[in-house]
Amino acid sequence: MLVHYGLTDLGGEIAEETRVLCTWTHNRAAQVHAARAAYDQRTATSEGAPSAG
């Protein structure tokens, strides 16, 4: 017995939107990591530094 499965129209729509988000994430991952590292460095410096005075 052969069974065929497929997405509904709504399922196909969300699958396409998910592909777009995954592609964006893949293409921007290096920028996101760099921004996160820069933020971490800024906040570590400002939070961990002893106050002057």
C-alpha positions in Angstrom: 0.0 0.0 0.0 1.4 3.4 -1.0 0.6 6.5 1.0 1.3 10.0 -0.3 1.8 12.8 2.2 1.7 16.5 1.4 1.4 19.8 3.0 -1.8 21.8 3.0 -1.8 25.3 1.4 -1.2 26.8 4.9 1.6 24.3 5.6 3.2 25.2 2.3 3.0 28.8 3.2 4.6 28.5 6.6 7.3 26.1 5.1 8.2 28.9 2.6 8.3 31.5 5.3 10.5 29.2 7.4 12.9 28.7 4.5 13.2 32.5 4.0 14.0 32.9 7.8 16.5 30.1 7.7 18.3 31.6 4.6 18.4 35.0 6.3 19.8 33.5 9.4 22.4 31.5 7.5 23.5 34.6 5.5 23.6 36.9 8.5 25.1 34.6 11.1 28.6 36.1 11.0 27.2 39.6 11.5 25.0 38.5 14.4 27.9 36.8 16.1 30.1 39.8 15.6 27.5 42.1 17.0 27.0 39.8 20.0 30.7 39.7 20.7 31.0 43.5 20.4 28.1 43.9 22.8 29.6 41.4 25.2 32.9 43.2 25.1 31.3 46.6 25.7 29.2 45.4 28.6 32.0 43.4 30.2 34.2 46.4 30.1 31.6 48.8 31.6 30.3 46.4 34.2 33.6 44.8 35.3 35.7 48.0 35.5 36.3 49.5 38.9 34.8 52.9 39.3 37.2 55.9 39.3 37.3 57.9 42.4 
